[in-house]
């Protein structure tokens, strides 16, 4: 009751202060940022009290205070705070890369690759088939030819298969989970973003050939451009990671501020280099972690987690504020079946992949039972991919984006709850205080990290 009362007071205070704000100069955006930190945090604590992940509370706070509900957070403020979301994604990507150790990749690489290949392929094929079969009921397919139906179904499926490293990292950070389920889940969601960017590029190129966009002039991405976007990201990220490792070895001062600078600088460097920012920062985090001394890497990760904490709260609240409740109401008859089909395909694909990888024993049984839940949530890069489709096909792409965002809203609400339950059932949630996001279940002295056992 105390947290609910605090939340009500914050809302009332915002309603009183907001009319006094002077338009322009970023005053309203700054006020909104402060309100979201306090209000969404209170909502997250309230959610935790009733056994729901905190980030679901942040999301629900964003929905409630957003433009489509109470309107306390305006659409202009959401747009003005877009750099906060970019910073959050950058921090998430760097931290995710820093959690990947070379020993872990060698140990679990085959498992992650085979599970991801099976899950993504099966989910994309099934979603495409369902959309084509039900095209009479789908707005962007109902009036087109069979070729157009197949083309747009493939495009929708190629973004609907996307997962959310942001949600996975936030939940692993919140629960301090450690163990095979946590580490395998992390590897899957990180690698999936790289694969899905390539898949969407391919399906959009095919779609342009089958159904040329009308009324717009959008150059088809060249093979060389796609190769540079991915390969260049590895080069730029590797160089950035080496510089970070050098700073940690020589300077090792003001790591809290340095963590924020690395995230901002990495994002801007990727933009200027025309490479994929997410991959750039994942590679930078991986190189910095694996080249640095263990204690240096642990210190930087600790500083980044402290810097990311308030940013994560606002990031998920802003994601909730972008959910349009009218779209959910308009497409509920499509969204619920598509969410069920997607979840079932992910579950089946993961089991097929694990059988292919030959997992067995108690650990294998636990992975088969729980890992698929980490792949349900969607956020972050998924919204950017949907926007790219809408830019390519302004009319039908806009309908695809609307349906997809409604699907994201449902998966964002349900997915974190499922994943947290799975981590609890697998016995990997730690209550021993702060530490690394996820750590190997059996620490090895030469590869371990001080302070990372919890």
N, C-alpha and C positions, 0 to 999 in steps of 0.2 A: 504493500500500500504506500509506503514511503516513496518508492521510486516512481510510482504512478502519480503521486502528488507532485513530486519534483518535475516530472514531465509536463503536467498540467500548468504548473507555475511558469516553466520555460515558454510554453506555447502562449500563455497570457501575456508574458512580458514582451515576447516578440511581436504580438499583435499591437501592443501599446507603443513600442519603439519604432516599428516599421514605418508608420506614417510620418515620423519626424525626420527620416532619412532624406538626404539631399541627392537627387538623381545625378548620376555621373560620378567621376573620380573614384569609382570602385567601392564607394561607401556601402551600398546595398549588398554587393558581393561579399565584402568583408564581414558585414553583419550576419549574412546568411551562413558563411563559413563557421563563424563562432557558434551560431545557433545549432548548426548540424553536429558539430563536435559534441556539444553538451546534450542536445536533445536525442540524437541517435545513440550516443553512449548510454544515456539513461534507458532508452528503449531496449538496447542490447542487454543491459543488466537485468531488466525486467523479464526479457525472454529467457535468460539463463536461469532465473529463479523458478521458471516453470518447465525447465528441462529442454528448451529449444536453443540451438546454436545462436550465439550473440549476433553473428552477421545477418541472420534472418531478422532479428530485431532491428538492425540498422536498415535493412531493406524495407521492412514494413514502415519504419519511421519515415523513410524517404517517400514511400507511396502516400502515406497519410498526410504529410506536410507538403507534398508536391503539387504541381499545377492541376492535376486531374482530380484532386480531392479537396483538402482545406485551402490550398493556394498560398500557404505561408511562404513557401519557397517558389518563386516565380520562374517561368521558363527562361527569362533573361538572366536570372541569377545562376541557373543551371548551366547556361551557355558560358557565362563569365567564369565559372569555376571549372571549366574543361581542363585547364592546365593541372588542376589538382588530380583529376583522373589520370592524366598522362604521367604525372609524377608517381602515382600509386602503381600503375602498370610497370613503370621503369624499376621501382623498388622491388616489386614482386618478381620481375624477371631476373634481376641481379641476385636476389636472395635465393631464387630457385636454382640458378646456375651454381651458386656457392654451396648448395646442398648436395650437388652431384660430385661424388668422388670417383676417381679413376678406377679404384678397386671395386667400387659398387657397380660401375658400368660394365666392367669385365665379368662380374659375377652374375648380373641380372640382365645384361644386354639382349641375349637371345630370347629370354622370356618376354621382355617388354616389346621387342620387335614383333614377335609372332602373335602376341595377344592383340597388339594395336592393329596389325595388318588384318587379322580375322575380324575384329570388332568393327573397324571403320568400313571395311568392304561389305560385310553383312548388313550393317545399319544403312549404308547408302543405297544398296540394292533394294532392300525391303521398303525403305521410305519412298524411293522412286517408284517402285511397283504399286504401292498403296495410292500414291497421288495420281498416277496414270489411271488406275482402275476406278478411282472416285472423282475423276476430273469434272464431272457434271456438277459437283457440289463445291468445287474450289474456284473462287472468283477469277484468279489469273489463268485458269486452264479451261474454263467452261466454254469460251467462245473461240478458241483456237483450233488449229488443225492438229492431227495426231503427232506430227513432227514437232509442232510448237509445244504441245503438251509434254512430250518426252523431254524436250530441251529445257523447259522451265522447271519440270519436276527434278531433273538432274541438278539444276542450279540451286533449287531450294534444298535438296538433300545434301548438297556439298557444303552448305553452311549449317544445316541442322545437325550434322555429325560433330560439330565443334564442341570442345569441352572447355573447362574453366580452370586454368592454373591459379587464377586469383582466389577462387573459392577454396580450392584444395590447400593452397599455402596458408590462407587465413585460418582455416579449420585446424590444420596441423599446428599452426602457431598457437591458437587458442587452447587446444587440448594437450599440447606438448606430446603428441603421439609419437611413438617409436616402435619399430618392428617391421616385419616383412610386408604387411598390408600397407602401412604408411609409405614405405620406400618404393614399393612397386607402383602404388597409386601415383606418387610424385613423378616417377619416371614416365609413366604413361601420359599424364596430362601435359608434361613439358614437351615430349617428343611429338605429341599429337598436333600441337599448334604449327610446328614446322611442316608436317605432312599436309595439314588441311589448307595452309596457304598455297601449296603446290597444287592440291586437288582443285581448289576453287579457281585458280588461274587457268588450269586446263579445261574445266567445264565451262567457264565464261568464254574462253577462246572458241571452243566447240559451238557454244550457243550463238556466238556472233556469226559463225559460218552458216549454221542452220537457220537462224532467225536474225538477220541483220537489223541492228537498232535503227529506228526511223526518227528523223528529226533531230538527231544528235550526231556529233562528229567526235568519236572516241577512238584514238589509235589503238590498234591491236598490239598488245605487249609482245615484243620480240623475244625469241628464245634467249638471245644474249642478255636482254634486260632482266629476264627471270633468273638466269644463272647468276648475274651480278647481285641481284637483290638478296639471294640466299647465300651464295659463296662469298660475296663481298661483306655480308654481315659477319661471317665467321672470321674474315681477315681483320675487319675494323674492331670487332669484339675482342679478338685475341690481342691486338695491339693495346686496346684500352685496359684489358685485364692485366697485361704485363706492366703497364704504367702504375696501376693500382698496387700491384705486388711490390714494385720498386718503392712507392711511397710508404708502404707498410714496413719495408725493411729499413729505410733510411730515416724517415720523418716520424711517423707513428704518433702524430699529435692531432687534437681536435677531430676525432674520428666521427663524432655525431654530425658536425657540419660537413665533413668530408664525404660522408655517406650521401647526403642530400645533393652535394655538388656532383658526385659521380653519376647519380641518377639523371639529373638535369643535363649534364654535359654529354652523357651517353646517348640520351634521346635526341639532342640537337645534332650531335655528330652523325648519328644514323640518318637523320633527315637530310642533312647537307650532303651526305655521301650517297643518298638514294638507295639505302639498304633497309632491310626489315628491322625495325627497332627492337622488337621482342627477341629475335634471335641474337642480335648484337649484344644485348645486355645479359642474356643467358650465357653466351660464350664468355663474356667479360667476367661474370661471376665465377664460372667454372675455372677459367685460367687463373684468376686471382686466388681462388681457394686452393688449387692444386699446386701452384708454384710457390705460394707463401709458406712460411713456417706455420705449423698448426696453431700456435698461440696467437699469431698475428691475424690469421683468418678468423679465428673465434672472436677476437676483439672487434673486428670490422663487422661481422655478422650481428654481434650484440648491439653495436651502435646503430646498424641499419634497422634492426627490429624496433629499437626505441624510437627512431625517426619515423618509422612506418606506422606506428600504432595509431596516432591521430589521423594520419592520411587515409588509412584503411577504413576508419569509421566514416569519414566524409565520402570516400570513394563508393562504398556500398550504399550509403544514403542517397548519393546522387544517382546511382544506378536505379534505385527504387523510385526516385522522383521522375525518371524518364519513362516509367511504365505508365501507359495510358489505359485507365480502367475501362474506357469505352471500347477500346480495341479488344480487351479480354471478353467483354460482354458480347461484342459483335461476332467473335470467332470461337466462342467456347465450344460449339458443336464440332469444330475441326481440331481445336487445340488439344482437347482431352484425349481423343483417339490417337492423334499423332504422338503425344507425349507417351502414351501407353505402348504404342508400337515401337517408338525409339528406345524406351527403357527395356522392353523385351528383347529387342535386337542387340542392345549392348550386353545384356546378361548372357544371351546365347553366344554372341561373338567372343566374349571373354572366356567362356567355358571351352569353346572350340579351340581358341588360341592356347589355352593352358594345356589342353590335351595334346595339341601339336607340339608344345614345348616340353612335354613329358613331366610336368610337375606331379609330385606324388607325396605320400606321407601326410602327417598332420598339418605341416605348413602348406602343402598343396591344397588340402581340403579347405583350409582357412582362406587361402587366396581365391579359390573358386567361389566361395560363399560370399566374400565381402568386397573384393576389389572393384567390381562393376559399379558399386554405388558412387565411387569417386568420379565416375564419368558422366553422371546425370546432370550436374549443374552446368549452366552456360552463362558467360558474361564476358566483359572486356573486349577481346579481339573479335568475338562473334558479332557484336553490334557494328564494329567497323566493317566487317565483311558484308553484312547486310546492307550497309550504306553504299558500299561499292557496287553492289548489284542494282540498287535503286538509281545510282548515277548512270549506269549503263543502259537500263531500260526504265525511263522515268515513270511510265504508266504501270506496266505490269510489275516492274521491279519495286515500285512503291507498295503494291499490294503484297508482294512477297515479303518485303521488309515488315509490313504491319503484322502479317500472320506470324512471321518469325519472332518478332518482339513479344507477341502474346505468348508464344511457346517458351521463350526465354523467361518470361515472368513466372510461368508455372514451374518450370524446372529450377529456377532460382529459389522459389519458396520451398519446394519439396526436396530437392537434391541435397542441400546441406544437412537436413534432418536425417535423411537416409545414411549419408556418409558418416555422420557423427555416431549414429547408432551402430554402424558397422565397426567403427574404431573401438567403441565401448565393448561390443560383443567379442571382438578379437583380443581384448585385454591389453590394448596398446596405449590407452590414455594414461598419461602420467600426471600425478598430483604433487610432484616433488619440487615445484617452484620453477623459476626461469631457467632457460637453457636453450640448446639448439632446437630448431624446428623439428627435425627428425634426425635420429641418430641410429647407427647400427645397433642391433639388438645385443651383440657381444663386442664391446669395445676392444680394439686392437691397439696396443701402445704406440707402435710406429705410425699408425694411420689415424689415431684418435685425436680428439679435440678437447682440451680442458674446458670444463664448464658445459660440455655438450651432452652430459649423461642424462639430462632431464628435460 
